[in-house]
Amino acid sequence: MIKGNKISLRPLELSDDILLQSLFNEPAVSQHVVGWSFPVSLHSQKKWIESQGSSSGSNFRFVIVDNESGKSIGITGLWEIDLHNGSATSGIKILADYTKSGLGTETIKLVTAWSFYNVGLRRLVAPILDFNGPSLGLYMKKCGWRLEGRQREAIFRKGEWHDLYSVAILKREFDAQPDAIEFINVVCPVDTTPNIDINCQDYI
């Protein structure tokens, strides 16, 4: 469990089937993210969790918990983890009632710190649809990510083709943010400053 000021992150559990079904089936959420699927039944959602779990080698999922209410409100994590190149894709889905409460900013910064300081990555990327201005502002203005590219007419929504933008952040860019150390200390609470003075001759 990673506990921040407003939200906590915990691994995905079998009991999260209702939450995931709501996120997939709620148009206000599903229409703003890149992935697409037919409406998901509770039965198929439970089967998916059983087959995937919270970790499947190249993916790891966190459930976002609102600290004030204790309610599970969304999902985040890493996808397409590439340990050789130190990169991964990230994103968040939050129930519509919680999108304007500032919880997204803390979620992104905690996942970023965890990715760079626990997993050992050096680069994260997130895809954002061209009509999702709030998410673009969240990542770039509030969390320090940068625009890297644009795929023209890549995603089909509401009978039309839309461009897909890519935003990304490097570890050194995250480190340069004035509040980075706050989130690093949350995901890495142990003081790792060397404090042992060993003379090797004492052990020969």
C-alpha positions in Angstrom: 0.0 0.0 0.0 1.3 3.4 -1.0 -0.5 6.1 1.1 -0.4 9.7 0.0 -2.3 12.8 1.4 -5.5 12.4 -0.5 -5.2 9.0 -2.1 -3.7 5.6 -1.6 -2.6 3.0 -4.1 -3.1 -0.7 -3.6 -2.8 -3.8 -5.8 -5.8 -5.0 -7.7 -8.0 -7.6 -5.9 -10.7 -10.1 -7.0 -13.2 -7.9 -5.1 -12.5 -5.0 -7.5 -14.7 -6.5 -10.2 -17.6 -4.0 -9.6 -15.2 -1.1 -9.7 -13.6 -2.2 -13.0 -17.0 -2.9 -14.5 -18.1 0.6 -13.7 -15.0 2.2 -15.2 -15.4 0.2 -18.4 -19.1 0.7 -18.7 -19.5 4.3 -17.6 -19.4 6.4 -20.9 -18.0 9.5 -19.1 -14.9 7.4 -18.3 -14.6 4.9 -21.2 -15.1 7.5 -24.0 -12.2 9.6 -22.7 -9.6 6.8 -22.7 -7.8 5.1 -25.6 -8.9 1.5 -25.0 -12.2 0.3 -26.3 -14.4 -2.8 -25.7 -18.0 -3.9 -25.8 -19.9 -3.4 -22.5 -18.4 -5.7 -19.8 -20.5 -8.1 -17.7 -19.6 -8.6 -14.0 -19.0 -12.3 -14.8 -16.5 -11.5 -17.6 -14.8 -8.8 -15.5 -14.3 -11.3 -12.6 -12.8 -13.8 -15.0 -10.5 -11.2 -16.4 -9.2 -10.4 -13.0 -8.7 -14.0 -12.2 -6.7 -14.6 -15.4 -4.6 -11.4 -15.2 -4.2 -10.5 -11.6 -2.6 -7.2 -10.7 0.7 -8.2 -12.4 1.2 -10.0 -15.7 4.9 -9.5 -16.4 4.7 -6.4 -18.5 1.8 -4.8 -16.6 1.0 -3.8 -13.1 -2.2 -2.3 -11.8 -3.0 -0.2 -8.8 -6.5 0.6 -7.4 -6.9 4.2 -6.4 -8.5 4.7 -3.0 -9.9 8.0 -1.7 -8.4 8.4 1.8 -11.3 10.5 3.1 -14.1 8.0 2.2 -12.1 4.8 2.0 -13.8 4.2 -1.4 -12.0 2.7 -4.3 -12.4 5.2 -7.1 -10.2 4.2 -10.0 -7.3 2.3 -11.5 -3.8 3.2 -12.6 -0.5 1.5 -13.1 2.1 0.6 -15.7 1.5 -1.1 -19.1 4.0 -2.4 -21.6 6.8 -2.3 -19.0 10.2 -2.5 -20.8 12.9 -3.1 -18.2 15.7 -3.2 -20.8 15.0 0.3 -22.0 13.6 1.6 -18.6 10.2 2.7 -20.0 6.5 2.0 -19.6 3.1 3.4 -20.5 0.9 4.7 -17.7 -2.6 6.1 -17.4 -5.5 6.6 -15.0 -9.2 6.0 -14.9 -11.2 7.6 -12.2 -14.9 7.5 -11.6 -16.6 10.7 -12.9 -17.7 11.9 -9.5 -14.0 12.2 -8.4 -12.3 13.7 -11.5 -12.5 17.4 -10.3 -11.3 16.9 -6.7 -7.5 17.1 -7.4 -7.0 13.4 -6.8 -5.7 12.8 -10.3 -2.6 15.0 -9.8 -1.5 13.1 -6.7 -2.2 9.8 -8.4 0.0 10.6 -11.4 2.9 12.0 -9.2 2.8 8.9 -6.9 2.9 6.5 -9.8 5.7 8.5 -11.4 7.8 8.5 -8.2 7.1 4.8 -7.7 8.1 4.0 -11.3 11.4 5.9 -11.1 12.4 5.1 -7.6 11.0 1.6 -6.9 10.8 -0.1 -10.3 13.9 1.6 -11.7 12.4 3.1 -14.9 13.6 6.3 -16.5 10.7 7.2 -18.8 6.9 7.1 -18.8 4.5 7.8 -21.6 0.7 8.3 -21.7 -1.7 8.5 -24.6 -4.4 11.2 -24.6 -7.2 11.8 -27.1 -7.4 15.2 -28.8 -10.7 16.2 -27.2 -9.6 15.3 -23.7 -8.2 18.7 -22.7 -8.6 18.2 -19.0 -6.3 15.2 -19.1 -3.7 17.0 -21.3 -3.7 19.9 -18.8 -3.4 17.5 -15.8 -0.4 15.7 -17.2 1.4 18.7 -18.7 0.5 21.7 -16.5 0.1 20.1 -13.2 2.5 17.1 -13.4 5.3 18.4 -15.7 4.9 15.9 -18.6 5.8 17.0 -22.1 4.1 16.6 -25.5 6.1 14.2 -27.7 4.0 13.3 -30.6 0.6 13.1 -32.4 -0.9 10.2 -34.3 -3.4 11.6 -36.8 -7.0 10.1 -36.9 -5.9 7.1 -34.8 -8.9 6.6 -32.6 -12.6 6.3 -33.5 -15.1 8.1 -31.2 -18.7 9.3 -31.8 -18.6 8.4 -35.4 -15.5 10.4 -36.2 -11.7 9.8 -36.2 -9.6 11.7 -33.6 -5.9 12.4 -33.2 -4.0 10.7 -30.4 -1.3 12.7 -28.5 1.6 11.2 -26.6 2.9 12.9 -23.5 5.9 11.7 -21.5 8.2 12.4 -18.6 11.8 11.5 -18.0 13.2 10.8 -14.5 15.4 13.9 -14.6 12.4 16.1 -15.5 10.5 14.6 -12.5 13.4 15.2 -10.2 13.5 18.9 -11.2 10.0 19.5 -9.9 10.0 21.3 -6.6 7.6 18.8 -4.9 9.3 15.6 -6.3 11.0 14.8 -3.0 7.6 14.7 -1.2 6.4 11.9 -3.5 9.7 10.1 -3.5 9.6 10.0 0.3 6.1 8.5 0.2 7.0 5.6 -2.1 10.4 5.2 -0.5 9.9 5.9 3.2 13.2 4.2 4.3 16.2 6.5 4.8 18.9 5.0 2.5 21.7 7.3 3.4 24.8 5.1 4.1 25.7 5.2 7.8 27.9 2.2 8.3 31.7 2.7 8.5 33.4 -0.6 7.9 37.1 -1.2 7.8 37.6 -4.3 5.7 40.7 -5.3 7.7 38.4 -5.9 10.7 36.8 -8.8 8.9 39.9 -10.5 7.5 
